[in-house]
Amino acid sequence: MNLIQRVEEAAVLYGGGTRKNIGEFILKEKSHLYRYSIQEIADATYTSKAALVRFAKELGFSGWRAFLKAFVEEQKYQESHYTDIDPNFPFTAQSSRQDIINQICSLQVESVLDTADLLDHAPLDEAVDLLKRSRRIGLFGISPNSLLGELFARKMLSIGRVVDIPVQGTFGLLASALQKTDCAIVISYSGNSGVKETGAILPILQGAGVPIIAITSAGENLLRSAARYTFSISSRERLYSKISTFATENSILYILNVLFSCYFARDYEANLDRKLHTSQLLEQERRTTIPALLEQKKDLEHG
């Protein structure tokens, strides 16, 4: 996860009053945090300099100064590489329809371009090799990631490759059924939750030697450390405080589309022939089904 997401996670999930106050102040003043002295932040959050140092150390830094340096650098990078559209709140109550159209368009284009910049050719080729040779492919993600996974599974099915997606509550069953000759695609934005099903299956997959392809946010997390190959989501969104996952969903879908396309391209002619043949069969079935349904409707109307 990015540092700002780790701050939010620390404040929301693991924080009491002190952590919450510090985390909320950092999130509110993120672009101007460098202007405050440690004493001014302690006063504003009704805490102490020692509490700020502890907060920084809990995030893996030696102290507040080291945390502040890393945080400011991250914010400068974000502000210099992207427009001023807030991915968490890309529109307001006062936004016109045209404003919303333009903001969402720009946000999604930025998300795809950012994701493309993060894609590394070598791991991509190796991940496709893994998908090709795997006996079975399992895809794990909680909603809405599972819905994006279903689009990927449908595309793969159109060229004869089955991707298993468990319903919530059965993640462990599928994970336990996979072997080292299979592979798992695990989608998790934070990549750190051991209590959610996507995190709980990691020990099962690792214990069975199942290679993992991870789709997760940038920065170190549990999923990334467990995966053989990792693809980074464009991760400027906060974990919780946002209208929706506009940029994240677009980024995940783009990664899955790239994986499918690279897989398809390995046997382009054979896959294209199969895809066209399947489409023709489905179209023929549709043509025979619709007249039958119309006839059935007519019988019911005159029955």
N, C-alpha and C positions, 0 to 999 in steps of 0.2 A: 504494500500500500504506500501511497504517497504520504509524506509527513503530516499534511493537514488532515488526512483521513485517520491517521493514527492518533492525532490529537482528539478528533471527534470521538473515536472509539474509546479512548481512555476516559473522556469526559462523560459519555453516555452510558457505556456498558459497565465500566469498572469504578466509576467515580461516586463519591459522596459529595458533600457540600464543597469541600476544598477543591477537589479535582474538577468538579463541575464548574465552579466559578472561574478557575484558571483557564479551562478549556474553552468556555464560552467567550471569555475576553479575547483569547487568541484568535478564535474564529471570527469574532466581530471586527477586530482591529488588524486582521492579517496583513493588509497592504501597508499599514502604518505602525506595525509592531516595533520596528527598529527605532521609532521616535521616543519610546518609553524607556526609562531606566528601570532596573529591577525593583527598586523601591517604589516607583510610581505604579508599577503593575501590582505589586503586593498590596499597596493601599487601595487601588481600584477594585481588587478582587477580595478584599477583607481577609487576606492571608498573610504570609510572611515571606521574606527572602528565602528562608530555609525550605518552605513549602514549594516554591518555584524550582529550587534546585532538585528537590525530590521528584517533582513532576518531570523534569528533564531527564533525570537518571532512570526513571521508570520507562522512558522511551528509548533508552540505550545510549544516552549522551553522558559525558563526564560532568557536565554542569549546565547552568542556564546559558552561559556565554556560547558554549558549543552548540546547544540547541538553537539559540537565536540565529547564529551564523548560518546553520543549515536551513532553517525555516525561511530566512530572508532570501537566500539564494534560490530556493525552490519557488518562492513567489515571484522573484524577478524573472526567472525562466518562463513561468506561466504567462506573465504579463507581456513578455517580449515576443512570445511565439504564437499568441492567440489574440483574437479580437476581444473587445470588452464585453462580449455576451457572457453572462453568468450561466453556466450549464445547469446550476441548481434552480435558478429562477430566471429563465430566459424571457419571460414576459410578466407583466404586472396587471393589476385590475384596470389600469388606465390604458393598456395597450390596445391599439386598433386591430382590426382583422388583418390589415396589411402588415402591421408591425409583427404580429404573430407569425404570419406566413414567412416573412423575411428572416425573422430571428430563428425559427425552427429550421429553416432551410440552411442558413449559415452554420448553425450549431451541428447539424448532421454532416454537412460537408467537411467541416473542421474535424469532426470525430473520425471520419474515414481517412482523411489525409494524415492525421496524427497516428492512427493505427497502422497505416501503410508504412510510415517512417520507422515504426517500431518492429516491423517484420524482418526477420533475419533469414536469408535464403537457405543457409546450410541446415538449420534446425527444421525449416519447412520441408525441404527435400527428405530429410531423415524421418520426419513425422509421417509423411506420405508413404515412404517405404514401409514403415511400421503398420500403417493402416492396410496396405496392400497384402502384407504377409500374415496378418493376424487372422486367426480362425474365426474369431468372434469380436465384435466391437460393442462395448457398452458406453452409453453416454449418460452422465449424471449431472443434474442441475435442478435446483428448486425454481419454482415459477418466479419470474417470467423466463428465466434462462432455459427451462425445460421446453417452453413453447418455441423458442428459437432453435433448440436442438431438434424438435420435431420437423421443422422446415428442412434442416440438414438431412435428417433421416429419410425424409420423403424424396429428396434429390438423389440420395444414395440408392434408395430402393428402385428408382427409375432406371438404374443401370445394373440392377440385380444384386446389390449389396445391402444386406440387412444390418441395421443399427438398432440395438436394443435400448429402449429408454424406460426405466422402471417408474411406476407411479410412486408418489410419496408414500412412505411407509414400507416400501419393498426394496429400498436401495441396498440394504444389507444382503438380501436374498440374491440379487444379481451379482453384487460384488463377490459374494462367497462362491458363486458358480463360475466365475472367470478364472482362467489359468494363465500361466506364463506365456502360452502360445497365443493369448488374446491380448487386447489392449483396452484401456479405459480413457475416455475423454471426460474430464471433470471441469465444469464451469462454475467458478465462484468469484464474485467481485472482490471480496475482502481476502479470501483464501486462508482465513485464520480461525474460523469458528469450528471448534472440535465438537460442539454440541449439536450443530445442525447435521443433517444426514450427509451432506457433501463432505463435511470434515470427518464425520465418524467412520466413513468407509475407507479412509486413507490407510489406517493400520491393516485392514482386511486385505486391501489390494497389495500393499507392500509385503505383507506376510506371505502371500501367494506368488509373489514375484511378477505381478501383472504390471507391465509398463504403462505409465500414465502420461497422457498429453493434457497439459493444464492450460486453461484459458482464464487468466486472472489479472488483477491490477498490477501496476508497476511496483517495484520495491519488494523487499523480502517478506515472505509469509510462509505458513506451513505447507500449503499446497505446492508452492513453487519449489520448496526444498524436497518434496516427495516426488516430483515429476521428472520424467526423463527429458521431455521437451515442454517448453513453456512459451505461450504467446500472450503478449501483454495487451490488455484492454486500454483504450484511451481513458484514463482514470482521473479526470478533473472533478468529477462529481463527488459530493459528500456521501457518506454512507447512509445518513438518515434525513438530514434537513434539505429537502428538495421537493419540487413539484412532481417530477417523475424521472425515470431513467432514460431520457431521450438519447443522450450521447452514448451511454453504456450499451444499450440494446443495439444501437446502430453499429457500434464497434464490434460486439460479439458476433452479430450476423455477418459482418464483413469478413471476420476471421474464418467463420465456418464456410462462407461462400468461397474463400480462397482455398481452403483445404479441399472442398469438393472439386473445385475447378482443376487444381493440380492433380488430384486423384484421377479425374476424368481424362486429363491430358496425357496421362501415362499410356493409355490404350485408346487414343482418341477415336480412331475409325471404328473399332469394335464397340466402344461405348456409344458412339453416335448412332451406329446401326441399331443397337439394342434400344436406345432411347426412342428413335423414330418408329421402330417396330412396335414398341409398347404403346406409344402415342396413337398409332393407327388402330391397334386393338381396342384401346379405350374409347376412341372416337367411334369405332364401329359398334361397340357395346352401347354407347350413348345413343346412337342413331336408332338402334333396335329397341332400346328401353323407352325412349320418349314417346314413340307412336303407341306402344303398349299401354303406357300410363294415360295417354290421351283417350285411348279407346276405353280403358277402365273407368275414367272420369265420365265419359259419355254414357256408359252403361248405368253408372250410379245416378246420373241426372235423370235418366229416362226409366229408372227402375221403379 
